Amino acid sequence: MGEPCWKERLAVNSHQALREMERKLPVFKACSPHIGMRHYFVDLMDLFNQRYPLCPAARHLGIYLLDLCMDHFVIDVKELYAIFITCLLLACKFEELGVRVPKLEHLNNFAALCGVNLVLTKKDLLKMELMLLECFDWNLWLPTPADFIDYYLLASVSESDLYSGCLVSSLAKAKDSMETYSHYFLEVSLQDHVFRSFRPSLVAAACVCASRFCLNISPCWTTELKLLTEYSWEHLAPCVDLMLIAHRKAETKAREGQEHVVILQVQERQLVESLTLPTNPTQVLFQQSSSYHPLAEHSYVASQFCAPIQDLCSAYRESLLAPRPATSTTPGDSDAQADLPPVLQPVSIQGPVTMEVALPAEPTRCLALVLGNSYFSENPSCTPDCFDV
């Protein structure tokens, strides 16, 4: 019998290239004044995906591009939706097949569905795309957890694994369940910006580990997975804890309402506060990329709106302030564990704190829309086939 497919040279080389790229990702500081709006746009992404299905890589890249824009630039709240749509479009063009890239008609219909008084033209989108591409130095190869998950799933279950103390009877069914759970936890990681504290590859590995725990497959982390991902259990524990707490919050809210959610929120907050930067470069923090150059300062004319876009905060203010579980449907609640074992308690890693919530010392650049008075016209010429890929 030949080597496992995850050991083939092409797969190994691709994985190593992605790991090298993630080491150059810019540090995420969570310093945007609109960070609370992030939940709103993740919800919009889910809604858009229901109407126009996208691959996980496109969804994760779209939200990551938005995170970078919000983190590095001062963006008016009225401009956030247009920035979100452009980030989504760039991500789809980079990750999706041409026939699956949303058309201009789809984007405008979606805006109307969301109650956003915004109509884009082909020229508008083109100008915004160019502006954001300059922001990212024309580099959209920014690894996300979705780029690693399928590779790690190749070794997620083996014949030597135990299910509830017995050997796995059907490896194919176990792999199907692992894939379902892992993609569920992948969506969990998209909900909260705290997962930006970890490298994308570590988040993907944590999705597999959390899935094995929920499926009662032991051991939770095997030597084979450790060799494949290059992460030990000690590296994964803080991220896995966060995922399982989010999972339990979703279950608790669905089964018993809000009464026990507060306890889980306290656990989650304590765990986040315990997260610290590792001194070992193989662990979880992004490294600042010397090749990443945010947009040079632009002196563009502020955009004009045919009517002010609704304040996006107002529609979602209550939902953003309320405790929020992951939006993805929990796969197989009966398999989930009610209590975390002692080994899954918060693990402190020595070093400085990872999440920086204060505004940076340097003045943040203002990201003004570049499109002038014609950007949002009252009667744009929009035809279904006017947006060419």
Backbone torsions as a table, in degrees:
resi	resn	phi	psi	omega
1	MET	NA	138.3	-178.7
2	GLY	-75.2	179.6	179.4
3	GLU	-69.4	153.8	174.2
4	PRO	-56.7	149.8	-174.8
5	CYS	-61.2	-28.1	-178.9
6	TRP	-74.3	-8.6	176.7
7	LYS	-96.2	-3.7	179.4
8	GLU	-63.6	149.2	-170.4
9	ARG	-60.9	-42.8	-177.8
10	LEU	-62.6	-43.9	179.9
11	ALA	-64.4	-43.0	-179.7
12	VAL	-64.0	-44.2	-179.5
13	ASN	-64.5	-40.4	178.8
14	SER	-63.8	-42.0	178.9
15	HIS	-63.4	-43.5	-179.9
16	GLN	-65.5	-36.1	177.6
17	ALA	-64.0	-41.5	177.6
18	LEU	-65.5	-38.8	179.1
19	ARG	-65.2	-36.7	176.6
20	GLU	-66.3	-39.9	-179.4
21	MET	-66.2	-39.1	-176.8
22	GLU	-68.3	-23.4	177.1
23	ARG	-69.8	-17.0	-178.6
24	LYS	-99.8	2.1	-179.4
25	LEU	-64.9	144.4	178.1
26	PRO	-67.1	150.8	178.8
27	VAL	-68.4	132.1	175.9
28	PHE	-94.0	119.7	-173.4
29	LYS	-102.3	-9.8	-179.0
30	ALA	54.3	41.6	-174.5
31	CYS	-104.6	6.6	-180.0
32	SER	-70.1	137.6	175.6
33	PRO	-66.6	-15.0	-179.3
34	HIS	-105.0	23.4	-177.0
35	ILE	-60.3	-28.9	177.5
36	GLY	-66.8	-19.3	178.2
37	MET	-76.8	-10.6	-175.1
38	ARG	-59.2	-40.1	178.3
39	HIS	-57.9	-39.2	-179.1
40	TYR	-60.5	-44.8	-176.8
41	PHE	-75.3	-29.2	172.4
42	VAL	-65.1	-39.7	175.1
43	ASP	-61.7	-42.7	178.0
44	LEU	-61.8	-39.7	178.0
45	MET	-62.0	-42.3	177.6
46	ASP	-62.2	-43.2	179.6
47	LEU	-64.8	-42.3	178.5
48	PHE	-63.5	-39.3	-179.2
49	ASN	-65.9	-30.4	177.4
50	GLN	-67.9	-35.8	-178.6
51	ARG	-86.6	-37.9	-178.7
52	TYR	-131.8	87.6	-172.1
53	PRO	-56.1	134.9	179.4
54	LEU	-124.8	156.0	176.9
55	CYS	-73.5	155.0	179.8
56	PRO	-56.1	-37.0	-178.6
57	ALA	-62.3	-39.2	179.5
58	ALA	-68.3	-42.1	-179.9
59	ARG	-64.0	-45.4	-178.1
60	HIS	-68.3	-38.7	178.6
61	LEU	-67.2	-39.1	178.9
62	GLY	-59.8	-45.4	178.5
63	ILE	-68.5	-35.9	179.6
64	TYR	-66.7	-40.4	176.4
65	LEU	-61.7	-41.1	177.4
66	LEU	-63.8	-41.9	178.0
67	ASP	-58.4	-43.4	-179.7
68	LEU	-65.2	-42.0	178.7
69	CYS	-62.0	-46.3	-178.6
70	MET	-66.7	-32.0	-175.3
71	ASP	-79.1	-28.3	-173.0
72	HIS	-104.6	-12.3	-174.2
73	PHE	-136.7	152.8	172.2
74	VAL	-85.1	116.7	-176.7
75	ILE	-121.7	127.9	176.8
76	ASP	-64.4	144.3	-176.8
77	VAL	-59.4	-30.5	179.6
78	LYS	-71.0	-19.1	-179.4
79	GLU	-92.2	-11.2	-172.2
80	LEU	-61.9	-40.6	-177.5
81	TYR	-64.3	-43.0	179.2
82	ALA	-63.6	-38.9	176.9
83	ILE	-64.4	-42.2	179.1
84	PHE	-59.8	-47.1	-179.3
85	ILE	-61.7	-40.9	-179.6
86	THR	-67.5	-41.0	176.5
87	CYS	-61.7	-42.2	177.9
88	LEU	-61.6	-43.2	-178.5
89	LEU	-66.0	-43.4	177.9
90	LEU	-62.3	-41.5	179.6
91	ALA	-63.5	-40.8	179.1
92	CYS	-66.1	-40.6	178.8
93	LYS	-65.3	-29.8	-178.7
94	PHE	-82.4	-37.1	-171.0
95	GLU	-104.8	-27.3	-172.1
96	GLU	-96.2	163.0	168.4
97	LEU	-68.1	153.2	-175.7
98	GLY	-56.2	-37.4	-176.9
99	VAL	-71.3	-16.2	-178.4
100	ARG	-99.6	-1.6	176.9
101	VAL	-71.3	128.5	-178.2
102	PRO	-58.0	140.4	176.6
103	LYS	-87.6	163.9	-179.5
104	LEU	-59.1	-38.5	178.6
105	GLU	-61.1	-40.6	179.2
106	HIS	-63.0	-42.7	-178.1
107	LEU	-64.8	-42.7	179.9
108	ASN	-70.4	-37.1	176.1
109	ASN	-64.0	-38.1	179.6
110	PHE	-66.8	-39.8	177.4
111	ALA	-61.0	-42.3	178.3
112	ALA	-64.4	-39.1	178.7
113	LEU	-61.7	-36.5	-178.9
114	CYS	-83.5	-1.4	-179.7
115	GLY	75.8	21.0	178.9
116	VAL	-94.0	123.5	-177.3
117	ASN	-81.4	75.1	-174.7
118	LEU	-146.2	125.1	176.3
119	VAL	-125.1	120.4	-178.1
120	LEU	-98.7	151.5	171.8
121	THR	-111.2	167.3	178.6
122	LYS	-60.2	-40.3	179.7
123	LYS	-65.2	-38.9	178.5
124	ASP	-58.7	-50.5	-177.6
125	LEU	-63.2	-38.5	-179.0
126	LEU	-62.3	-43.3	-179.8
127	LYS	-66.6	-40.5	179.6
128	MET	-69.5	-37.0	176.7
129	GLU	-60.9	-44.3	179.0
130	LEU	-62.6	-40.1	179.6
131	MET	-62.6	-45.7	-178.4
132	LEU	-72.0	-33.1	176.4
133	LEU	-63.0	-37.2	173.9
134	GLU	-65.1	-36.9	178.7
135	CYS	-59.0	-40.0	-178.2
136	PHE	-95.7	15.8	178.2
137	ASP	56.6	34.1	178.4
138	TRP	59.1	29.4	179.7
139	ASN	-125.5	109.3	177.3
140	LEU	-105.6	6.0	177.2
141	TRP	-81.7	78.7	-177.6
142	LEU	-118.9	101.5	-174.0
143	PRO	-59.2	141.0	174.3
144	THR	-125.0	168.3	178.3
145	PRO	-55.7	-30.1	-179.7
146	ALA	-64.5	-22.9	179.1
147	ASP	-76.1	-18.2	-176.2
148	PHE	-104.9	-22.8	-166.3
149	ILE	-62.3	-43.4	-177.0
150	ASP	-65.5	-36.2	178.4
151	TYR	-65.8	-42.4	-179.8
152	TYR	-71.1	-27.4	178.3
153	LEU	-67.4	-20.7	-179.9
154	LEU	-60.8	-29.4	-179.6
155	ALA	-115.2	22.2	-173.0
156	SER	-72.9	-27.6	179.6
157	VAL	-137.2	140.0	177.2
158	SER	-132.8	167.6	-177.2
159	GLU	-66.6	-21.5	-179.0
160	SER	-86.2	-5.3	-179.9
161	ASP	-69.9	154.8	178.6
162	LEU	-112.5	135.3	174.4
163	TYR	-112.9	113.5	-176.3
164	SER	53.7	38.4	176.1
165	GLY	88.3	-5.8	-179.7
166	CYS	-117.5	157.6	177.6
167	LEU	-62.5	145.6	179.3
168	VAL	-64.2	123.1	-175.6
169	SER	-78.1	-36.5	-178.9
170	SER	-129.0	105.3	-178.3
171	LEU	-65.4	-36.1	-179.0
172	ALA	-64.4	-44.7	179.1
173	LYS	-66.1	-38.0	178.8
174	ALA	-63.7	-39.9	178.9
175	LYS	-67.0	-38.3	177.2
176	ASP	-62.7	-43.4	178.6
177	SER	-65.1	-39.9	178.2
178	MET	-62.0	-40.9	179.7
179	GLU	-64.5	-42.5	179.2
180	THR	-61.5	-48.9	-179.2
181	TYR	-66.2	-41.8	-177.1
182	SER	-63.7	-40.4	178.1
183	HIS	-72.1	-28.5	172.7
184	TYR	-63.0	-49.4	179.3
185	PHE	-67.7	-27.0	174.5
186	LEU	-62.4	-40.3	176.8
187	GLU	-71.2	-33.4	174.8
188	VAL	-58.4	-42.0	-178.3
189	SER	-66.2	-21.4	179.9
190	LEU	-78.6	-20.1	-172.0
191	GLN	-73.6	-31.2	-170.9
192	ASP	-125.0	131.6	-178.5
193	HIS	-69.2	-10.0	179.3
194	VAL	-62.4	-25.9	179.5
195	PHE	-71.5	-10.9	172.5
196	ARG	-70.4	-10.2	177.0
197	SER	-70.0	-17.9	-176.6
198	PHE	-109.7	154.7	174.2
199	ARG	-65.0	147.2	-179.6
200	PRO	-56.1	-39.8	-179.9
201	SER	-63.7	-36.1	178.8
202	LEU	-68.8	-38.8	177.5
203	VAL	-61.9	-42.8	178.6
204	ALA	-63.2	-42.7	177.9
205	ALA	-64.0	-38.5	178.2
206	ALA	-64.9	-33.7	176.4
207	CYS	-60.3	-42.6	179.0
208	VAL	-67.1	-43.5	-179.0
209	CYS	-64.0	-45.8	178.7
210	ALA	-62.9	-35.1	178.9
211	SER	-66.7	-42.0	177.9
212	ARG	-62.0	-38.6	178.2
213	PHE	-65.0	-47.2	-178.0
214	CYS	-65.7	-30.4	179.2
215	LEU	-86.5	1.5	178.9
216	ASN	61.4	37.4	175.6
217	ILE	-96.9	128.9	-178.8
218	SER	-122.4	149.9	-4.6
219	PRO	-71.8	161.0	-178.9
220	CYS	-63.3	-31.5	-177.9
221	TRP	-139.4	120.8	-174.4
222	THR	-97.9	165.0	176.1
223	THR	-62.3	-37.4	179.1
224	GLU	-62.4	-44.1	177.9
225	LEU	-67.7	-35.7	177.7
226	LYS	-63.4	-41.9	178.9
227	LEU	-68.0	-38.1	-177.9
228	LEU	-69.6	-47.5	-173.8
229	THR	-88.6	-19.7	-176.2
230	GLU	67.7	24.8	176.2
231	TYR	-122.9	137.2	173.6
232	SER	-92.1	172.8	177.9
233	TRP	-60.0	-37.5	-179.3
234	GLU	-61.6	-34.4	177.2
235	HIS	-67.6	-37.5	-171.2
236	LEU	-85.0	-24.5	-168.5
237	ALA	-52.0	-48.4	-178.8
238	PRO	-61.3	-41.6	-178.8
239	CYS	-69.7	-41.0	177.6
240	VAL	-61.9	-41.8	177.7
241	ASP	-56.4	-46.3	-179.9
242	LEU	-61.7	-41.1	-179.9
243	MET	-65.6	-43.7	-178.6
244	LEU	-69.2	-34.0	175.6
245	ILE	-65.5	-43.8	176.9
246	ALA	-61.7	-39.4	178.2
247	HIS	-63.7	-44.6	179.6
248	ARG	-67.2	-35.4	176.3
249	LYS	-61.6	-42.8	179.7
250	ALA	-63.8	-44.4	178.8
251	GLU	-64.0	-44.9	-177.5
252	THR	-62.4	-43.5	-179.4
253	LYS	-65.6	-37.8	-178.9
254	ALA	-70.6	-35.6	-174.2
255	ARG	-90.2	-41.8	-169.9
256	GLU	-122.3	3.4	-178.5
257	GLY	82.8	-150.2	-169.8
258	GLN	-92.4	-6.6	-167.7
259	GLU	-64.7	-31.6	-177.3
260	HIS	-102.6	-1.2	-177.0
261	VAL	-67.3	-33.7	-177.8
262	VAL	-59.9	-40.7	179.5
263	ILE	-61.2	-43.8	-179.9
264	LEU	-66.9	-33.6	177.4
265	GLN	-64.3	-40.3	178.2
266	VAL	-62.8	-43.6	177.9
267	GLN	-60.3	-42.9	-178.9
268	GLU	-64.8	-43.1	-179.5
269	ARG	-63.8	-42.0	178.7
270	GLN	-63.4	-37.7	179.9
271	LEU	-68.0	-42.7	178.9
272	VAL	-61.7	-41.2	-179.8
273	GLU	-66.4	-25.8	-178.7
274	SER	-81.8	-13.6	-178.9
275	LEU	-68.4	130.5	178.8
276	THR	-135.8	159.4	-179.0
277	LEU	-66.2	133.5	173.2
278	PRO	-79.2	148.9	174.5
279	THR	-87.2	-18.2	178.9
280	ASN	-81.5	125.6	-176.5
281	PRO	-66.6	-13.6	179.0
282	THR	-82.2	-2.9	-178.3
283	GLN	-91.7	-146.6	-148.0
284	VAL	-101.4	-0.8	-171.6
285	LEU	-97.2	147.4	173.2
286	PHE	-64.7	151.6	171.1
287	GLN	-108.6	141.7	178.9
288	GLN	-66.5	130.5	-178.6
289	SER	-89.6	129.4	177.2
290	SER	-73.1	-19.1	-178.4
291	SER	-92.0	-2.7	-178.6
292	TYR	-90.3	118.7	-178.9
293	HIS	-123.5	111.1	174.9
294	PRO	-61.7	168.3	-178.5
295	LEU	-53.0	136.5	168.5
296	ALA	-65.8	157.3	-175.9
297	GLU	-65.3	135.4	179.1
298	HIS	-117.2	147.3	177.4
299	SER	-115.7	66.2	-177.0
300	TYR	-91.9	157.7	177.7
301	VAL	-73.4	138.3	-179.6
302	ALA	-63.0	146.9	-177.5
303	SER	-71.8	151.4	177.3
304	GLN	-107.8	139.1	178.4
305	PHE	-110.6	141.8	176.8
306	CYS	-65.2	-32.1	170.1
307	ALA	-152.0	146.5	-176.8
308	PRO	-57.6	133.1	173.6
309	ILE	-64.8	141.0	179.2
310	GLN	-55.1	144.7	174.4
311	ASP	-62.1	112.5	-173.5
312	LEU	-63.3	-23.2	179.6
313	CYS	-69.1	-35.7	-170.2
314	SER	-63.6	-40.3	-176.5
315	ALA	-68.7	-29.1	-174.6
316	TYR	-116.2	12.5	-173.5
317	ARG	-58.1	-46.7	-177.0
318	GLU	-66.5	-41.0	-177.8
319	SER	-69.3	-30.2	179.7
320	LEU	-74.6	-31.4	179.9
321	LEU	-81.0	-24.3	-177.8
322	ALA	-79.0	156.0	175.3
323	PRO	-59.7	135.4	-172.6
324	ARG	-129.2	118.6	174.6
325	PRO	-82.0	175.2	174.9
326	ALA	-64.6	142.8	-176.0
327	THR	-78.3	-19.4	-178.4
328	SER	-68.9	146.6	177.2
329	THR	-69.7	132.2	-179.2
330	THR	-69.8	122.4	-179.6
331	PRO	-79.7	122.7	173.2
332	GLY	60.5	69.4	-178.1
333	ASP	-58.8	-29.4	-176.1
334	SER	-66.4	-23.0	-179.8
335	ASP	-84.6	-16.0	-174.2
336	ALA	-74.0	150.9	-179.5
337	GLN	-90.6	143.7	-178.5
338	ALA	-78.2	-33.7	-175.8
339	ASP	-129.5	144.8	175.9
340	LEU	-77.2	136.9	175.4
341	PRO	-70.5	165.1	-178.2
342	PRO	-56.9	-30.1	-177.0
343	VAL	-68.9	-18.2	-177.9
344	LEU	-98.1	30.6	175.3
345	GLN	-86.3	160.2	-177.2
346	PRO	-53.8	136.4	179.9
347	VAL	-114.1	125.1	178.8
348	SER	-89.0	132.6	176.6
349	ILE	-110.9	131.3	-175.3
350	GLN	-68.4	138.2	176.9
351	GLY	142.2	-179.9	179.2
352	PRO	-72.6	165.5	-176.3
353	VAL	-70.4	139.7	-176.6
354	THR	-79.7	-44.2	-172.9
355	MET	-87.8	121.3	178.3
356	GLU	-104.0	115.3	-175.8
357	VAL	-102.1	-8.7	178.7
358	ALA	-82.4	153.4	176.9
359	LEU	-66.9	144.4	-179.1
360	PRO	-65.1	156.4	-177.9
361	ALA	-66.0	-38.7	179.4
362	GLU	-73.8	146.2	178.1
363	PRO	-64.4	131.7	-179.6
364	THR	-75.6	137.7	-178.5
365	ARG	-68.4	147.6	178.6
366	CYS	-92.3	123.6	-178.8
367	LEU	-97.4	91.7	178.4
368	ALA	-89.2	146.8	175.8
369	LEU	-69.6	145.9	-166.3
370	VAL	-99.4	8.5	-160.7
371	LEU	-99.0	-4.7	174.0
372	GLY	69.9	-160.2	-172.3
373	ASN	-67.4	-24.0	-175.7
374	SER	-87.4	1.6	-172.1
375	TYR	-60.4	-55.3	178.3
376	PHE	-111.4	94.1	-178.0
377	SER	-93.0	152.6	-177.2
378	GLU	-72.7	-32.5	-176.5
379	ASN	-129.4	69.1	-178.4
380	PRO	-72.3	153.5	175.4
381	SER	-88.5	104.3	-174.6
382	CYS	-128.2	115.6	175.8
383	THR	-115.2	154.2	-174.8
384	PRO	-57.1	-31.6	-174.5
385	ASP	-105.7	20.1	-174.1
386	CYS	-81.6	-13.4	-178.3
387	PHE	-99.6	106.1	-177.9
388	ASP	-92.5	139.3	178.0
389	VAL	-82.3	NA	NA
